[in-house]
């Protein structure tokens, strides 16, 4: 689902209300400043340094499995992160190979994004991933 509207129209509040309708369904927010490692997961540096153990530390995609992955200002998300999301959304699996670790886990989630159309367009291939686009209007205003 993609919510599109001006600032102050309550898009984030709507997403939180949606998540509250299904008890036990996690809502994971993907901040715009997220790194690739934080999104897909990476080597647990603390264990590697303290114990000499190579262990995978799951990222936001693992946390969003069987839940909602919410991207506020989705149209401003960095292109390489959009590409990662497209791959994982298409396959339902997150595959990570780096720092000598090869790991994969299921990553099936409901992708929910919100955006202010005045701040830029959404890439067409990313727009296709949203099954429903909802304009959000100012209460009592003219809207989009």
C-alpha positions as CSV (number, residue, x, y, z in Angstrom):
1,X,0.0,0.0,0.0
2,X,1.2,3.5,-0.9
3,X,-0.1,6.5,1.0
4,X,0.4,9.7,-0.9
5,X,-0.3,13.2,0.5
6,X,1.0,16.5,1.7
7,X,2.8,16.8,5.0
8,X,0.5,16.8,8.0
9,X,-2.2,14.6,6.5
10,X,-1.7,11.8,9.0
11,X,-0.1,9.2,6.7
12,X,2.1,7.7,9.5
13,X,-0.8,7.7,11.9
14,X,-2.8,5.7,9.4
15,X,0.0,3.1,9.1
16,X,0.2,2.7,12.8
17,X,-3.6,2.3,12.9
18,X,-3.4,-0.4,10.2
19,X,-0.8,-2.3,12.2
20,X,-2.9,-2.2,15.3
21,X,-5.7,-4.0,13.4
22,X,-3.8,-7.2,13.3
23,X,-2.5,-8.1,16.8
24,X,1.0,-9.7,16.8
25,X,1.9,-8.4,13.4
26,X,5.2,-6.5,13.7
27,X,5.5,-3.0,12.3
28,X,9.1,-2.3,11.3
29,X,10.0,1.2,10.2
30,X,12.8,1.7,7.7
31,X,14.3,5.1,8.2
32,X,15.6,7.0,5.2
33,X,19.2,7.0,6.6
34,X,19.3,3.2,6.9
35,X,22.4,1.5,5.6
36,X,22.5,-1.6,3.5
37,X,23.9,-3.6,6.4
38,X,21.1,-2.4,8.7
39,X,18.5,-3.4,6.1
40,X,19.7,-6.8,5.0
41,X,21.9,-7.8,8.1
42,X,25.6,-8.1,8.6
43,X,28.3,-9.7,10.6
44,X,27.8,-9.3,14.4
45,X,31.0,-7.2,15.0
46,X,30.8,-7.4,18.8
47,X,30.9,-11.3,18.8
48,X,33.5,-11.3,16.1
49,X,35.8,-9.1,18.2
50,X,35.1,-10.4,21.6
51,X,34.7,-14.2,20.9
52,X,36.2,-14.6,17.4
53,X,32.9,-16.0,16.2
54,X,31.5,-15.1,12.7
55,X,27.8,-14.8,13.3
56,X,25.1,-13.2,11.2
57,X,23.1,-10.4,12.8
58,X,19.7,-10.1,11.1
59,X,18.6,-6.7,9.8
60,X,15.3,-4.9,9.3
61,X,14.1,-7.4,6.6
62,X,14.3,-10.3,9.1
63,X,12.4,-8.2,11.7
64,X,9.7,-7.4,9.2
65,X,9.1,-11.1,8.2
66,X,5.3,-11.8,8.5
67,X,4.7,-8.2,9.3
68,X,4.6,-4.7,7.9
69,X,7.7,-3.0,6.5
70,X,6.9,0.8,6.5
71,X,9.0,3.3,4.5
72,X,8.1,6.9,5.2
73,X,9.1,9.2,2.4
74,X,9.6,6.1,0.2
75,X,10.2,8.3,-2.9
76,X,13.4,9.6,-1.2
77,X,14.9,6.2,-0.4
78,X,18.3,5.6,-1.9
79,X,18.3,3.7,-5.2
80,X,20.5,0.8,-4.1
81,X,18.1,0.2,-1.1
82,X,15.1,0.3,-3.5
83,X,16.9,-2.3,-5.6
84,X,17.4,-4.5,-2.6
85,X,13.8,-4.2,-1.5
86,X,12.6,-5.1,-5.0
87,X,14.7,-8.2,-5.1
88,X,13.6,-9.4,-1.7
89,X,10.0,-8.5,-2.3
90,X,10.0,-10.5,-5.5
91,X,11.6,-13.7,-4.0
92,X,10.5,-13.5,-0.4
93,X,14.0,-14.4,0.6
94,X,16.9,-12.2,1.8
95,X,20.3,-13.5,0.8
96,X,23.4,-12.0,2.3
97,X,26.9,-12.9,1.3
98,X,29.7,-10.8,2.8
99,X,32.6,-10.8,5.3
100,X,32.9,-14.6,4.8
101,X,29.2,-15.2,5.8
102,X,26.6,-16.7,3.5
103,X,23.1,-16.5,5.0
104,X,19.6,-16.5,3.9
105,X,16.2,-16.2,5.6
106,X,12.6,-15.8,4.6
107,X,11.5,-12.2,4.3
108,X,7.8,-12.0,3.4
109,X,6.2,-8.7,4.4
110,X,3.5,-6.2,3.5
111,X,5.3,-3.2,2.0
112,X,3.7,0.1,3.1
113,X,5.1,3.4,2.0
114,X,4.1,7.0,2.4
115,X,5.2,10.0,0.4
116,X,4.7,13.6,-0.3
117,X,4.4,13.8,-4.2
118,X,5.8,17.4,-4.1
119,X,9.1,15.9,-3.0
120,X,9.7,13.7,-6.1
121,X,8.3,10.7,-7.9
122,X,8.6,7.1,-7.1
123,X,10.6,4.8,-9.6
124,X,8.1,3.0,-11.8
125,X,9.4,-0.5,-11.0
126,X,9.0,0.3,-7.3
127,X,5.6,1.8,-7.8
128,X,4.5,-1.6,-9.3
129,X,5.3,-3.3,-5.9
130,X,2.4,-1.4,-4.2
131,X,-0.9,-3.1,-4.8
132,X,-2.9,-0.2,-3.6
133,X,-2.2,3.6,-3.9
134,X,-4.3,5.8,-1.6
135,X,-4.3,9.6,-1.8
136,X,-4.5,11.1,1.7
137,X,-6.2,14.5,1.9
138,X,-6.1,17.2,4.5
139,X,-9.3,17.0,6.7
140,X,-11.7,19.4,5.1
141,X,-9.2,20.4,2.4
142,X,-9.1,19.9,-1.3
143,X,-6.2,17.4,-1.3
144,X,-4.4,16.1,-4.3
